[in-house]
Amino acid sequence: MDKDLDLIKQSYQTQNQAEKNLEKHNLERDKHLSTIEHKVFFDKNTNKPVIIHRGSKRLSDFLDDALIGVGLKNHSHRYLDAKRITNKVREKYKQEPDAYGDSLGGYLSEHSGTKDKIITYNKLTPLYEIGKTIPKNQTDIRFKNDIISLPSKLQKYKYKNLSELKQKNKTGNAIVDSYNSHLVSALKNNGY
């Protein structure tokens, strides 16, 4: 799980910083397909592509969160872009990409259309997806007290592919702890 968490941690890093951080995993950034919203990497030995979808950072991202939350994902720029970039990566590398993402990026990874490995962290889970069966190729990672990903606990995990992390550094304030557990920095702050 260490490599998976390393990839998730890069979702908010600059392109250059993420590339430097992922050298240890033999990954190189595709400078032509990477954007501010998603980073595309490939394994230098196998050419296996990886897409890392960033979560909400800009105001427009929160609009996408709202559109997805009320069932209007087909009007979401980020949703449509995730599907588009997955197809471009598939065409260029002639294989299915792995997809990683945090919060909104987790939702985008899950719905990107890839048929290979999907790893989400504290993914945005709209209420209308309660009861959805999570496929075998997907692993959802969440902190137990994260509110945004809480509905994911009501999805069907037939393959035991939900990992719940325990927050070690709590403040004692439930709201603050829930907010802190949702951030990607919570992985590092809690020793993951």
Backbone as CSV, one residue per row, in Angstrom:
resi,resn,N_x,N_y,N_z,CA_x,CA_y,CA_z,C_x,C_y,C_z
1,MET,0.813,-1.194,0.000,0.000,0.000,0.000,0.859,1.263,0.000
2,ASP,2.157,1.155,0.339,3.017,2.332,0.405,3.100,3.068,-0.925
3,LYS,3.286,2.328,-2.025,3.360,2.969,-3.345,2.033,3.645,-3.671
4,ASP,0.923,2.974,-3.368,-0.391,3.557,-3.640,-0.570,4.872,-2.884
5,LEU,-0.194,4.895,-1.617,-0.329,6.123,-0.829,0.624,7.202,-1.334
6,ASP,1.820,6.809,-1.782,2.753,7.775,-2.371,2.127,8.445,-3.593
7,LEU,1.474,7.661,-4.419,0.843,8.221,-5.613,-0.288,9.179,-5.233
8,ILE,-1.102,8.786,-4.263,-2.192,9.662,-3.796,-1.627,10.981,-3.276
9,LYS,-0.540,10.911,-2.520,0.060,12.113,-1.922,0.522,13.115,-2.983
10,GLN,0.748,12.663,-4.208,1.249,13.559,-5.256,0.148,14.350,-5.946
11,SER,-1.102,14.061,-5.621,-2.208,14.686,-6.353,-2.208,16.215,-6.265
12,TYR,-1.742,16.785,-5.156,-1.732,18.237,-5.003,-0.348,18.854,-5.178
13,GLN,0.655,18.035,-5.423,2.009,18.552,-5.640,2.116,19.182,-7.020
14,THR,3.130,20.021,-7.205,3.388,20.542,-8.545,3.825,19.380,-9.429
15,GLN,3.729,19.566,-10.720,4.131,18.515,-11.659,5.585,18.091,-11.407
16,ASN,6.477,19.069,-11.285,7.898,18.761,-11.101,8.166,18.074,-9.765
17,GLN,7.503,18.534,-8.705,7.703,17.923,-7.387,7.201,16.484,-7.380
18,ALA,6.038,16.250,-7.991,5.490,14.889,-8.059,6.433,13.974,-8.844
19,GLU,6.963,14.484,-9.939,7.888,13.673,-10.741,9.130,13.304,-9.926
20,LYS,9.662,14.262,-9.200,10.832,14.007,-8.353,10.502,12.975,-7.272
21,ASN,9.331,13.121,-6.645,8.934,12.217,-5.567,8.675,10.791,-6.046
22,LEU,8.288,10.644,-7.313,7.930,9.317,-7.814,9.051,8.623,-8.580
23,GLU,10.210,9.259,-8.664,11.368,8.616,-9.305,11.693,7.285,-8.643
24,LYS,11.531,7.210,-7.326,11.850,5.982,-6.588,10.969,4.813,-7.002
25,HIS,9.820,5.102,-7.632,8.923,4.053,-8.112,9.097,3.810,-9.613
26,ASN,10.172,4.397,-10.180,10.511,4.207,-11.589,9.448,4.808,-12.519
27,LEU,8.775,5.858,-12.053,7.737,6.506,-12.848,8.248,7.816,-13.436
28,GLU,7.888,8.048,-14.684,8.245,9.283,-15.372,6.960,9.980,-15.804
29,ARG,6.965,11.293,-15.702,5.765,12.068,-16.044,5.636,12.224,-17.557
30,ASP,4.427,12.062,-18.047,4.114,12.348,-19.441,3.793,13.842,-19.507
31,LYS,4.724,14.620,-20.002,4.591,16.074,-19.986,3.524,16.578,-20.965
32,HIS,3.160,15.767,-21.941,2.163,16.180,-22.933,0.736,15.955,-22.458
33,LEU,0.512,14.943,-21.638,-0.845,14.631,-21.191,-1.166,15.152,-19.795
34,SER,-0.144,15.491,-19.020,-0.377,15.972,-17.654,-0.892,17.410,-17.677
35,THR,-1.807,17.702,-16.746,-2.347,19.058,-16.598,-2.371,19.397,-15.111
36,ILE,-2.875,20.561,-14.784,-2.988,20.960,-13.385,-3.980,20.065,-12.629
37,GLU,-4.934,19.471,-13.347,-5.978,18.669,-12.715,-5.651,17.189,-12.626
38,HIS,-4.776,16.721,-13.468,-4.371,15.311,-13.409,-2.932,15.172,-13.894
39,LYS,-2.258,14.220,-13.300,-0.875,13.936,-13.678,-0.845,12.559,-14.310
40,VAL,-0.158,12.452,-15.423,-0.017,11.171,-16.100,1.440,10.752,-16.001
41,PHE,1.652,9.534,-15.513,2.987,8.956,-15.395,3.003,7.627,-16.131
42,PHE,4.201,7.142,-16.414,4.345,5.797,-16.979,5.577,5.152,-16.367
43,ASP,5.513,3.852,-16.200,6.629,3.081,-15.667,7.709,3.005,-16.742
44,LYS,8.934,3.365,-16.387,10.034,3.411,-17.361,10.381,2.040,-17.931
45,ASN,10.089,0.974,-17.192,10.408,-0.375,-17.682,9.270,-1.003,-18.466
46,THR,8.051,-0.870,-17.952,6.910,-1.577,-18.553,6.022,-0.685,-19.410
47,ASN,6.221,0.628,-19.326,5.401,1.610,-20.038,3.969,1.672,-19.498
48,LYS,3.714,1.031,-18.353,2.388,1.018,-17.735,2.009,2.444,-17.313
49,PRO,0.867,2.971,-17.826,0.468,4.331,-17.461,-0.306,4.402,-16.147
50,VAL,-0.173,5.551,-15.493,-0.852,5.841,-14.235,-1.396,7.261,-14.336
51,ILE,-2.653,7.442,-13.958,-3.254,8.776,-13.915,-3.569,9.096,-12.464
52,ILE,-3.135,10.278,-12.012,-3.437,10.741,-10.661,-4.359,11.956,-10.792
53,HIS,-5.593,11.809,-10.325,-6.586,12.885,-10.406,-6.567,13.699,-9.120
54,ARG,-6.385,15.008,-9.252,-6.375,15.895,-8.096,-7.798,16.097,-7.590
55,GLY,-7.934,16.284,-6.305,-9.241,16.595,-5.718,-9.573,18.065,-5.878
56,SER,-10.480,18.557,-5.074,-10.950,19.943,-5.184,-9.920,20.915,-4.634
57,LYS,-9.597,21.906,-5.452,-8.640,22.935,-5.045,-9.129,24.315,-5.475
58,ARG,-9.645,24.410,-6.690,-10.113,25.693,-7.220,-11.633,25.805,-7.065
59,LEU,-12.133,27.003,-7.176,-13.569,27.238,-7.049,-14.363,26.395,-8.038
60,SER,-13.865,26.269,-9.259,-14.576,25.480,-10.276,-14.674,24.007,-9.878
61,ASP,-13.700,23.524,-9.104,-13.750,22.137,-8.632,-14.933,21.928,-7.684
62,PHE,-15.206,22.918,-6.853,-16.315,22.798,-5.910,-17.654,22.835,-6.651
63,LEU,-17.697,23.522,-7.793,-18.882,23.474,-8.639,-19.048,22.056,-9.185
64,ASP,-17.941,21.439,-9.606,-17.993,20.052,-10.072,-18.461,19.118,-8.959
65,ASP,-17.971,19.335,-7.735,-18.443,18.543,-6.582,-19.957,18.630,-6.467
66,ALA,-20.483,19.839,-6.572,-21.925,20.060,-6.429,-22.693,19.393,-7.574
67,LEU,-22.215,19.540,-8.798,-22.888,18.924,-9.950,-22.947,17.407,-9.790
68,ILE,-21.827,16.824,-9.393,-21.770,15.369,-9.188,-22.689,14.973,-8.034
69,GLY,-22.652,15.762,-6.968,-23.447,15.455,-5.779,-24.943,15.400,-6.035
70,VAL,-25.417,16.187,-7.015,-26.854,16.190,-7.306,-27.193,15.378,-8.553
71,GLY,-26.224,14.588,-9.030,-26.501,13.680,-10.139,-26.324,14.264,-11.528
72,LEU,-25.650,15.405,-11.638,-25.437,16.044,-12.943,-23.989,15.893,-13.407
73,LYS,-23.425,14.702,-13.225,-22.008,14.497,-13.547,-21.693,14.797,-15.010
74,ASN,-22.639,14.581,-15.918,-22.389,14.837,-17.336,-22.251,16.321,-17.661
75,HIS,-22.486,17.187,-16.677,-22.284,18.625,-16.835,-21.006,19.078,-16.125
76,SER,-20.299,18.151,-15.541,-19.080,18.452,-14.796,-17.864,18.416,-15.723
77,HIS,-17.175,19.533,-15.800,-15.946,19.621,-16.604,-14.937,18.555,-16.186
78,ARG,-14.731,18.405,-14.890,-13.726,17.453,-14.389,-14.117,16.010,-14.708
79,TYR,-15.391,15.671,-14.593,-15.860,14.320,-14.913,-15.604,14.008,-16.387
80,LEU,-16.013,14.910,-17.254,-15.834,14.695,-18.695,-14.352,14.641,-19.052
81,ASP,-13.548,15.481,-18.408,-12.110,15.497,-18.671,-11.443,14.206,-18.209
82,ALA,-11.886,13.643,-17.092,-11.309,12.376,-16.594,-11.548,11.255,-17.601
83,LYS,-12.723,11.217,-18.179,-13.024,10.199,-19.193,-12.176,10.427,-20.447
84,ARG,-12.044,11.699,-20.845,-11.261,12.047,-22.033,-9.789,11.678,-21.860
85,ILE,-9.205,12.035,-20.710,-7.774,11.763,-20.518,-7.524,10.265,-20.416
86,THR,-8.443,9.528,-19.826,-8.291,8.070,-19.757,-8.243,7.478,-21.161
87,ASN,-9.106,7.960,-22.042,-9.096,7.473,-23.425,-7.812,7.850,-24.150
88,LYS,-7.321,9.078,-23.929,-6.068,9.503,-24.565,-4.885,8.661,-24.088
89,VAL,-4.855,8.394,-22.784,-3.767,7.578,-22.223,-3.843,6.160,-22.778
90,ARG,-5.028,5.607,-22.820,-5.240,4.260,-23.362,-4.754,4.180,-24.817
91,GLU,-5.085,5.194,-25.613,-4.665,5.226,-27.021,-3.149,5.335,-27.154
92,LYS,-2.545,6.211,-26.359,-1.103,6.444,-26.475,-0.283,5.248,-26.003
93,TYR,-0.661,4.666,-24.862,0.143,3.605,-24.257,-0.326,2.195,-24.619
94,LYS,-1.442,2.106,-25.322,-1.973,0.811,-25.790,-2.233,-0.169,-24.648
95,GLN,-2.584,0.366,-23.478,-2.967,-0.453,-22.330,-3.787,0.388,-21.360
96,GLU,-4.484,-0.305,-20.486,-5.323,0.366,-19.504,-4.460,1.077,-18.466
97,PRO,-4.804,2.317,-18.126,-4.074,2.996,-17.061,-4.600,2.603,-15.680
98,ASP,-3.738,2.698,-14.682,-4.184,2.662,-13.300,-4.657,4.076,-12.979
99,ALA,-5.619,4.227,-12.082,-6.155,5.541,-11.735,-6.147,5.720,-10.219
100,TYR,-5.665,6.876,-9.778,-5.575,7.223,-8.362,-6.223,8.580,-8.156
101,GLY,-6.837,8.784,-6.997,-7.386,10.090,-6.729,-7.857,10.262,-5.305
102,ASP,-7.880,11.525,-4.899,-8.307,11.933,-3.564,-9.595,12.736,-3.670
103,SER,-10.588,12.422,-2.840,-11.844,13.163,-2.749,-12.515,13.232,-4.123
104,LEU,-12.642,14.420,-4.709,-13.200,14.522,-6.055,-12.375,13.670,-7.019
105,GLY,-11.049,13.687,-6.855,-10.182,12.871,-7.710,-10.448,11.377,-7.557
106,GLY,-10.850,10.947,-6.369,-11.218,9.548,-6.155,-12.472,9.189,-6.932
107,TYR,-13.456,10.087,-6.879,-14.681,9.871,-7.660,-14.334,9.791,-9.148
108,LEU,-13.478,10.706,-9.613,-13.091,10.726,-11.030,-12.340,9.456,-11.420
109,SER,-11.473,8.977,-10.540,-10.747,7.725,-10.818,-11.730,6.572,-10.966
110,GLU,-12.690,6.511,-10.045,-13.687,5.453,-10.054,-14.536,5.475,-11.321
111,HIS,-14.799,6.665,-11.855,-15.693,6.816,-13.008,-14.943,7.150,-14.301
112,SER,-13.629,7.006,-14.299,-12.824,7.399,-15.467,-12.978,6.451,-16.647
113,GLY,-13.408,5.242,-16.378,-13.565,4.263,-17.449,-12.414,3.279,-17.542
114,THR,-11.409,3.408,-16.686,-10.315,2.442,-16.731,-10.801,1.089,-16.226
115,LYS,-10.224,0.064,-16.774,-10.596,-1.298,-16.376,-9.501,-1.940,-15.525
116,ASP,-8.455,-1.171,-15.229,-7.359,-1.698,-14.423,-7.462,-1.150,-13.005
117,LYS,-6.384,-1.102,-12.297,-6.371,-0.753,-10.873,-6.870,0.673,-10.619
118,ILE,-7.756,0.771,-9.623,-8.282,2.063,-9.173,-8.064,2.142,-7.663
119,ILE,-7.421,3.214,-7.230,-7.196,3.447,-5.801,-7.772,4.824,-5.469
120,THR,-8.705,4.867,-4.528,-9.278,6.146,-4.112,-8.933,6.399,-2.647
121,TYR,-8.877,7.681,-2.312,-8.630,8.083,-0.931,-9.710,9.091,-0.540
122,ASN,-10.460,8.775,0.499,-11.535,9.653,0.982,-12.378,10.163,-0.186
123,LYS,-12.798,9.239,-1.045,-13.485,9.640,-2.274,-14.828,10.301,-2.002
124,LEU,-15.139,11.272,-2.844,-16.465,11.878,-2.865,-17.452,10.776,-3.224
125,THR,-18.441,10.572,-2.369,-19.444,9.534,-2.614,-20.836,10.154,-2.517
126,PRO,-21.452,10.423,-3.678,-22.811,10.980,-3.641,-23.793,9.984,-3.032
127,LEU,-24.832,10.494,-2.422,-25.825,9.636,-1.764,-26.483,8.669,-2.743
128,TYR,-26.619,9.067,-4.013,-27.268,8.175,-4.978,-26.402,6.961,-5.323
129,GLU,-25.159,6.907,-4.840,-24.303,5.744,-5.075,-24.269,4.779,-3.883
130,ILE,-25.082,5.046,-2.875,-25.210,4.107,-1.765,-25.771,2.800,-2.328
131,GLY,-25.175,1.700,-1.927,-25.612,0.395,-2.409,-24.887,-0.083,-3.652
132,LYS,-24.123,0.788,-4.285,-23.365,0.427,-5.484,-22.316,-0.626,-5.124
133,THR,-22.136,-1.612,-5.980,-21.096,-2.626,-5.765,-19.781,-2.107,-6.317
134,ILE,-18.766,-2.127,-5.483,-17.425,-1.682,-5.875,-16.718,-2.849,-6.546
135,PRO,-16.164,-2.632,-7.744,-15.542,-3.739,-8.472,-14.247,-4.237,-7.822
136,LYS,-13.873,-5.420,-8.202,-12.695,-6.086,-7.643,-11.400,-5.298,-7.881
137,ASN,-11.325,-4.559,-8.986,-10.102,-3.829,-9.337,-9.958,-2.506,-8.593
138,GLN,-10.894,-2.183,-7.713,-10.874,-0.909,-7.006,-10.666,-1.105,-5.508
139,THR,-9.808,-0.267,-4.935,-9.618,-0.226,-3.483,-9.909,1.189,-3.012
140,ASP,-10.763,1.317,-2.033,-11.083,2.606,-1.434,-10.406,2.682,-0.067
141,ILE,-9.684,3.764,0.148,-8.992,4.010,1.412,-9.631,5.253,2.026
142,ARG,-9.993,5.177,3.296,-10.596,6.335,3.937,-10.247,6.352,5.418
143,PHE,-10.242,7.549,5.983,-10.147,7.678,7.425,-11.537,7.459,7.996
144,LYS,-11.617,6.749,9.108,-12.904,6.377,9.700,-13.796,7.566,9.990
145,ASN,-13.235,8.705,10.350,-14.070,9.847,10.723,-14.203,10.895,9.616
146,ASP,-13.873,10.540,8.375,-14.030,11.463,7.258,-15.495,11.491,6.819
147,ILE,-16.100,12.666,6.806,-17.522,12.793,6.482,-17.775,12.675,4.981
148,ILE,-16.907,13.248,4.145,-17.121,13.261,2.693,-17.215,11.841,2.139
149,SER,-16.386,10.945,2.653,-16.386,9.566,2.132,-17.273,8.630,2.951
150,LEU,-17.962,9.148,3.960,-18.793,8.311,4.824,-19.825,7.473,4.053
151,PRO,-20.514,8.035,3.035,-21.482,7.191,2.300,-20.842,5.970,1.622
152,SER,-19.541,6.002,1.396,-18.881,4.844,0.765,-18.975,3.602,1.652
153,LYS,-19.138,3.799,2.949,-19.295,2.648,3.851,-20.588,1.879,3.562
154,LEU,-21.524,2.528,2.879,-22.798,1.897,2.552,-22.814,1.337,1.130
155,GLN,-21.630,1.298,0.526,-21.507,0.639,-0.772,-21.170,-0.821,-0.525
156,LYS,-21.293,-1.638,-1.551,-21.061,-3.077,-1.401,-19.619,-3.415,-1.765
157,TYR,-18.905,-3.947,-0.783,-17.505,-4.346,-0.941,-17.422,-5.862,-0.866
158,LYS,-17.788,-6.527,-1.943,-17.777,-7.993,-1.960,-16.352,-8.553,-1.883
159,TYR,-15.374,-7.753,-2.271,-13.990,-8.250,-2.355,-13.117,-7.714,-1.216
160,LYS,-13.756,-7.222,-0.169,-13.040,-6.681,0.996,-12.012,-5.628,0.553
161,ASN,-12.449,-4.725,-0.330,-11.547,-3.727,-0.876,-11.815,-2.317,-0.342
162,LEU,-12.160,-2.260,0.934,-12.264,-0.987,1.648,-11.270,-1.032,2.795
163,SER,-10.352,-0.078,2.809,-9.379,0.024,3.898,-9.699,1.275,4.705
164,GLU,-9.900,1.098,6.008,-10.168,2.246,6.862,-8.964,2.522,7.750
165,LEU,-8.523,3.758,7.713,-7.374,4.184,8.501,-7.871,4.870,9.769
166,LYS,-7.096,4.734,10.810,-7.460,5.358,12.083,-6.649,6.631,12.253
167,GLN,-7.341,7.704,12.598,-6.669,8.972,12.834,-5.976,8.913,14.188
168,LYS,-4.675,9.136,14.193,-3.893,9.039,15.426,-3.764,10.380,16.136
169,ASN,-3.693,11.452,15.358,-3.483,12.786,15.929,-4.803,13.548,15.969
170,LYS,-5.574,13.343,17.021,-6.870,13.998,17.141,-6.769,15.229,18.042
171,THR,-7.632,16.205,17.762,-7.660,17.432,18.560,-8.702,17.346,19.670
172,GLY,-9.651,16.425,19.542,-10.747,16.342,20.495,-11.993,17.045,19.984
173,ASN,-11.877,17.844,18.918,-13.007,18.515,18.304,-13.419,17.696,17.085
174,ALA,-14.624,17.126,17.102,-15.071,16.209,16.038,-15.073,16.873,14.665
175,ILE,-15.458,18.139,14.597,-15.503,18.839,13.306,-14.093,19.047,12.773
176,VAL,-13.206,19.522,13.610,-11.815,19.745,13.201,-11.157,18.426,12.827
177,ASP,-11.391,17.396,13.612,-10.788,16.085,13.317,-11.306,15.517,12.002
178,SER,-12.595,15.685,11.738,-13.161,15.197,10.478,-12.545,15.949,9.301
179,TYR,-12.438,17.275,9.418,-11.828,18.084,8.361,-10.372,17.660,8.146
180,ASN,-9.617,17.572,9.236,-8.202,17.199,9.135,-8.014,15.816,8.523
181,SER,-8.901,14.891,8.822,-8.762,13.531,8.298,-9.044,13.474,6.801
182,HIS,-9.760,14.462,6.266,-10.084,14.463,4.838,-8.903,14.922,3.982
183,LEU,-8.002,15.672,4.549,-6.879,16.220,3.787,-5.859,15.135,3.449
184,VAL,-5.229,15.255,2.285,-4.171,14.311,1.902,-3.025,14.360,2.911
185,SER,-2.785,15.536,3.483,-1.712,15.671,4.473,-1.956,14.799,5.695
186,ALA,-3.197,14.352,5.915,-3.497,13.475,7.053,-2.732,12.162,6.949
187,LEU,-2.445,11.731,5.729,-1.663,10.494,5.559,-0.306,10.641,6.233
188,LYS,0.396,11.717,5.922,1.717,11.964,6.503,1.604,12.269,7.997
189,ASN,0.635,13.107,8.363,0.482,13.520,9.755,0.126,12.368,10.683
190,ASN,-0.401,11.283,10.136,-0.784,10.118,10.933,0.129,8.924,10.685
191,GLY,1.274,9.166,10.045,2.282,8.126,9.875,2.028,7.133,8.752
192,TYR,1.202,7.502,7.771,0.929,6.601,6.647,1.715,7.017,5.419
